[in-house]
Amino acid sequence: MSLIPVTILTGFLGSGKTTLLKRVLTEAHGQKIAVIENEFGEENIDNEILVNDTNENIIQMNNGCICCSIREDLRETLQLLASKKRQGLLTFDRVVIETTGLADPGPVAQTFFMDEEIAEQYLLDSILTLVDAKHAATQLNDRQEARRQVGFADQIFISKTDLVDESEVKALMHRLTHMNPRAPQRAVHFGEVAIADVFDLRGFNLNAKLDIDPDFLKEETDAHAGHDHAPGEHCDHPSHAHDAADGHAGHGHHHHHDDDVKSFVFRSDRAFSPAKLEDFLGAVVNIYGPRMLRYKGVLNMEGTDRKVIFQGVHQLMGSDLGPAWAEGEVKTSKMVFIGIDLPKDIFLQGLEQCLV
């Protein structure tokens, strides 16, 4: 039996997850989708909306958050779904897990790697994160859960852009890029998203193309400390609530916010020593693993003429041989790390020391 693809849908409270989900479920795409929903409380309004509007299989869990105390419940629910599918009692092509707005999607993602039985039946496709343009500045400033959700994303959908002006949307996108340069961003209006932008994104496929925002890479080389702006560049992020209230936003009031979720990139044209790199990555994952949200890379390794693809979530890391380097192609290693207060200097110096 082929693996069942899974999409994790996350985003802070009120960002439009249910609107997007309704849109996906009701569109005529010919796919049957099983939804695992998770919200706090016994009564769930979302469940009523979804059940009334669709014929999909809604699996409702009312005992807390998938991501923390009840990971076992998610596992059991997935096992039950797969079992019913095998027996012909349920028919579905894929699973969407909608997390509560207060959730850290990391432990949900880990379930698909840590549990052998789940890994044999399901394939984690991607994590989609919705960001509410109207309230994003305050949420990202005040709530680590919101920042984590951005850090984990394979695709970011920005909702409610019609409620703010264009400069605020641009500033938000700039901020999100610095937090997570590997996730494409797209503004969505009332959940109107093409299915191709939601499913089969292969965000967790080791051989999927490594997308790192090219402008981000360019800016990193000469960015000044504190907020990685090019020298002299004005920062007009919608950072702090008081800026908008005071009428300062976008009017030369220079500030920078110091998000704890940040990303950085390592690049080198020299080959890595496999033994040294394995030791170093093992050490940093051991120490900083809980703070390492997502990391991914295409590596030039000594001893092989093929690219080595690696990625990880928290303490879980995997690698695979990719395609051969093309004739004339510059063998450049590129790695992106997204995490919470990671010591960039230690990582970059350590990786430099792993080169041949």
Secondary structure as UniProt FT lines:
FT   STRAND          4..11
FT   TURN            13..14
FT   HELIX           17..26
FT   STRAND          33..38
FT   HELIX           45..53
FT   STRAND          57..61
FT   TURN            66..70
FT   HELIX           71..86
FT   TURN            87..88
FT   STRAND          94..98
FT   TURN            101..102
FT   HELIX           106..114
FT   HELIX           116..121
FT   STRAND          122..132
FT   TURN            133..135
FT   HELIX           136..142
FT   HELIX           144..152
FT   STRAND          155..159
FT   HELIX           161..163
FT   HELIX           166..179
FT   TURN            181..182
FT   STRAND          185..187
FT   TURN            190..191
FT   HELIX           195..197
FT   TURN            203..204
FT   TURN            206..207
FT   HELIX           214..222
FT   TURN            225..227
FT   TURN            231..232
FT   HELIX           241..246
FT   TURN            249..252
FT   STRAND          261..268
FT   HELIX           274..288
FT   HELIX           289..291
FT   STRAND          292..299
FT   TURN            302..303
FT   STRAND          306..313
FT   TURN            314..315
FT   STRAND          316..324
FT   TURN            327..328
FT   STRAND          333..340
FT   HELIX           344..353
//
